[in-house]
Amino acid sequence: MKYVWITLCVLVGVVALVAIVGAFLPKAHAAAKRMLLPVPAKVVFAAIADIEAYPQWAPGVKSVQWLPDRDGCRVFREVGPHGPMDLAIERREPDRLFVTRIVTEGSPFGGTWTLRLDERDGRTTLTLTEHGEVDNVVFRCLARFLFGHTATMDAFLPALAKRCGGIGAVFEACAPDPMPARVVK
């Protein structure tokens, strides 16, 4: 019985330590990755904008369904390994820019993904910037030190490159783009 109490105390102590560390971390973060693809921007944008096809190629996306518009933005629900997540398409500029924002009610995290495309000589540089907020202090600590803020990007970008036929895509870390202005319509 003594070992049960010791184990329980250690577990409680670890959770408390993780929560304390998380409380001292900033709620907001920004992370970015860049990918150079040997295909035109219209090919990359078509894959990004084809939300219904995500379950065929995007890692972890099991299904997608359209929801009613919110504040003038198209909204879709993406179901993945951690459950449903509602996303609003805040900006859609063909072959240039695609911005989504998490709008799931009661989510422990939120933020935006900005996908900026720059084409030169038939090759596309895609910069993916995440501006996120993590409310839960335990998850904030785990996201910072265990999962990393770029884990989803690190899975999404190679899958997108494969979807676009981008054999020979080059990936690199980069400075985040500025936070996109929130769309109010």
N, C-alpha and C positions, 0 to 999 in steps of 0.2 A: 504493500500500500504506500509505503514511503516513496518508492520510485515513481508511482503514478503521480503523486503530488509534486515531486521534483520535475517530472516531465511537463506537467501542466503549468507549473510556474515558469519554466524555461520558455514554453510556447507563448504564454501571455507576455513574458518579457520581450521576446522577439517581435511580436505584433506591436507592442507598445513602442519599442525602439524604432521600428519601421514607420509608425504613425508620427513619432516625434521628428524623425528626419524629414518625412514628407511635409510636415507642417512648416518646416524652415525652407523648403524649396518653393520657387515661384509657381504660382498657379498657371501662368501662361508660358508657352514655349513657342519657338519657331524653329523649323528644320527644313532643309531643302536638299534636293538631289537634282542632278542634271543628266540628261541622256542625249547623245548624238546618234541620230538614226539616218541611214543612207536612203531615206524615202522622203517624198514630198510631204509638206504639212497637211495637205488635204487628206492623205491616207491616214495619218496619225489622228487628226481631228475626227475623222469619220469613226474610227475605233473608239475614241473617248466618248463621243456624243451618242453612240449606239448603246444606250443604257440597257435595252432589252437583251443584248448579247453578252452582258457581263458574266452570267452564270456559265457560259461556254469557255471563258478564258481567264477571268479575273480570279486570283487565288482566294478561296474561302467564300466566294459569293455563291450561295445556293439558289437564290431566286431574287427576282426584282418585280415590283408591281408599281404602277402609277397610282398616286394618291391625288385628292383634290388640290388644286393650286392654293398657295398661301401667300398673302401679300403680293400677289401678282407674279409669283415665281412657280415654275413647274416643280413638283415634289414627287419623289419616288422613295419606295421602301426597299432597302437592300437587306436580305436575310443572310447572315453569315454564322460562323461558329459561336459567336457570342450573342446571338439573337438578332432581332430586327433593328435597323437604324434608318431613320427618315432623313433624307437629304434634299435640300432645295437647290435648284440650279439658279444661282444669282446672276451670273453673266455667261453669255454664250456668244462669242464673236467668231464666226467660222474661220477656221485655219489659223487663228491667233490666240484665243483665250477661252478657258472654260473654268468657272468658279462654282464650287459647291460648298454648302454650309450644312452642318448637322443641325437638324431642327427637332430631334426626338425629344418629346416631353419627358422630363425627369431623368435625362441621361447624366451619368456621373462625369461625362466629358463632352466637349463640344469643340467647334472651330471650323476652319475652312481648309479646303484644298484649292490651290490656284495652279492651273496647268497653263503655262505660257509657251507658245510655239513660235519659233523664229526660223524661217526658211532661208537658205542661201544655197544657190547652185543645186537645187533639187535635194538637198539634205536638210534635215530638221533638227534643231536643238530644242528639246523639251525641258523646261525647268518646272519642277513640281515643288511647290512650297506649302508646308502645313503650318498654319497658325492655330494652335490648340490651347485649350484650357482644361485642366483636370481638377475637379472639385474635391474628390475624395483623397485625403492625405495618404492613405495606404497605397492606393493605386498610383498616386503621383510619384511616390518613392519607387515603386516597382517599375513604372514606366520609364523613369529616369535612369535607374541603375540595372534593371534586369532585362526588360524588353527593348528599351531604347526608343527614342521618338521617331526613328526612321524605319522601324521594322515593317510596317505596312507598305511604305514606299519601296523598300528593298524587295518586297515580293511583287508589288504591282508593276513596277517599271520593266523588269525582264519579261513578264507575261505580256505586257503591252507591246514591247519590242517584237516578241514572237508573233503576236497577233497581226502586227503590221508587216511581217516578213522582213524585219530589220536585222538580218544576219549581219553580225559585225558591229552591233550597237556598242557604244562606249559610254560607261557610267562614271560619274564623279560627284563628290560632295561640292556644294557651292553655297554662297551667301543667300539667305532667304530674300525673296521679293518683299516689298512693303505689304503690310496688311491691306487687303482689299476693302474698299468702302462698302458698308452694308447697304444693300439695295432696299429702298423703301418706295413702293409704288402706290 
